[in-house]
Amino acid sequence: MRILQPGKTLQEPEHILDSTKSSNSWRMFRIMAEFIEGFDLLSRLEVPAVTIYGSARTPPGSPYYLMTERIAFDLAKAGCGIITGGGPGIMEAANKGATEGGGISIGLNIDLPHEQFPNPYANVPIEFKYFFVRKVMFMKYATGFICMPGGLGSLDELFESLTLIQTKRADPFPVVLVGSQFWSGLIGWLKDTLLTCGTIAEEDLQMFTVLDEPQEVVEYILSRIPPAQAEPENL
């Protein structure tokens, strides 16, 4: 902080006046616009929605792709909307299954320089520039979460979901990890390292369940979500 002498005016460095402050001010309007668009559209949902995470690199026709498609199809038939990241791979499979099941298929696509492009199966597509705005939409308008095998983005979204439950910033909701073989190493590390070191509690390991069969996943989710969408007040 600068303390000005009486009669003096503050002269900012020229490079700050030229770029940083003005660009940050305009960026706030873009962020606000993304929140408003997402809130306005998704608040109209009249069915419970389930968010499905997973890798953008999963090829069509692979076992996890087909499994995701089946799960989304069955949930849509049961009256659930499906929310995904709107891109290829697992996201495409979930949007495809939801659309073919006659349900609401929401794709929250993110503008990235590579890998991420919108899939053609989302019948409610929304485009985002900012990850944090997009993640709010994943959480705020879903009553259940399914995490298929994925990479860093899927792990980020999974742990954010679990953190909101742990810190009671959101009401408890069903979180399913699909594929016991894929998730076994991570779960072992949570138990053997984090729990042993005391950085998490035993009850934290009860915030999610691991399942392998599509029918089990669908039945588990349907048995634990409310019949109507309700916005969590804390988000």
Protein Blocks (a to p, Z undefined) as FASTA:
>chain_A
ZZddehiacdddfklmmmmmmmmmmmmmmmmmmmmmmmmmmmmpcbdcdddeddfklcgh
iaklmmmmmmmmmmmmnopacddehiahjllmmmmmmmmnopacdddddddfehpacdfk
bcbdcddfblklmmmmmmmmccbdcdddddfklmmmmmmmmmmmmnopaccdddddehjk
lmmmmmmmmmmmmmmnopacfklmmmpccdfbfklmmmmmmmmccfbdcddfkZZ
